[in-house]
Amino acid sequence: MATIGLDELGLAARNHGFPLEMLREAITPAGIHYLLIHFDIPAIDGETWRLEVGDTSFSLHELKERERATLPVTFECAGNGRALLESHEPSQPWLQEAVGTAEWTGTRLALL
């Protein structure tokens, strides 16, 4: 197994994995999803924030007013299993715990 350095341990303090026994659940319970934060969490002003798609711009309010869909979505970090590699770049030292499924609700971006 690869050696985990202090820089990776620092990342592990900021991030956390998913308890694999919860794979028995179709939807990962809130609060136990794996967490990987690469950058500071931005502060967004919902009154001034806008999404730009091509030449069109949408406010957060306009997006929330659009038709919604709810879909189960499974995410797995591309670095899942990285700690098992003999040689790797310093990163979050995942074993196999960077996976989870959530129900996401919002407007379908394809309709924008």
C-alpha positions, 0 to 999 in steps of 0.5 A: 500500500502507498504511503500517506503523507501529512499533506494528505492527512490534512485533506482527510481532516477536511473531507470524509468518506461514506460508510460502505455498509450504507450501500444497502440503501437505495438512497444515501441518507442525508449527512453521510455522503462522502465529502470532497472539498477542493476549494473554499465554499463560496458565498453566493448572493441568491438575489444577484447570482445568475446562470449564463447559458450561451446568450441567455441568462437566468436568475436563481428565482427564474430557475426555481420557477421552472418545471422540476424533475427529481432523479436518483443520481449516483456519484463516485469520485474519480479518485476512489481507490487512489490510496491503494495505488503504489504511486500517486499524487498527493490527494484525498487518500480514498480507499473505496468510500467515495460513492453515494446516491442522492435524489436531486431536484431541479430544472433539467439543464437540457431544457435551457 
